[in-house]
Amino acid sequence: MAGSSARPDPWLTVAKLLAAMVAAGVLVAGLLLPYVGGLGLAARHEATKFLDTTCNLTETPPPQKTTMYARDGKTVLATIFSQDRVPVPLASIPKALQDALVATEDRRFYQHHGVDMRGLLRSAVSTSSGDTQGGSTLTMQYVKQMRYYQAGDNLEKQRAAIAQNLNRKIEDAKCAIYIENTEHESKDQILDNYLNIAFFGENSYGIQTAAKTYFNKDAKDLTLPESTLLPSVIGIDKGAP
């Protein structure tokens, strides 16, 4: 795989993550000193919170279409779906699109083990000052997408899945580490899962439906300009049931 040489030691990754959480706690405490009463309390709190958090996510296939046939087993009577999605293998997705997604969302995707400590630390500081963006790797974003769609029509679970706070990022980080280091899912598999679950706007779920919606072609036939454009419209379907 391009850019994937020696993978980092997962235990070193966890150790670094703990260090980042401690550092994040110290920095956040510095900003919230009048309220928490000291640096050590916040640092211990964030590190302990990470250690005590477990991943309770079970990966399931994202919602797809259901086709109803007549008794002959060939005549299509109806196609029913809540999310218009047609999964495709990563081999059918242009490398240019994969590269554009990584460059846009997670430049260190092939260097980290599910969590980018630099990004998480930066996110901890920005979140404490009111900025809720940044810090999530592609693996963490995949976890968020999975939690959101598994919530179904439960609004409380939907809100929890996409909540922009440090607690949610810790939960996503723990699951990202679990997926990459315990389940040993490859970077290719994570990209495949992500691109097939992601919402691209205009009622388009997954890259194949997005390619059909925006360019009236299969994902495998996307041109370079089209491939670099589509990652920019990925989001969460806030109107999903």
Salt bridges, closest charged atoms under 4 A:
GLU46 OE1 - LYS49 NZ 3.71
ASP84 OD1 - LYS65 NZ 3.09
ASP99 OD1 - LYS95 NZ 2.60
ASP106 OD2 - HIS112 NE2 2.78
ASP116 OD1 - ARG108 NE 3.04
ASP172 OD1 - ARG147 NE 3.92
ASP172 OD2 - ARG168 NH1 2.52
GLU180 OE1 - ARG7 NH2 3.75
GLU180 OE1 - LYS187 NZ 2.97
ASP218 OD1 - LYS212 NZ 3.31
ASP221 OD1 - LYS220 NZ 3.37
GLU226 OE1 - LYS217 NZ 3.13
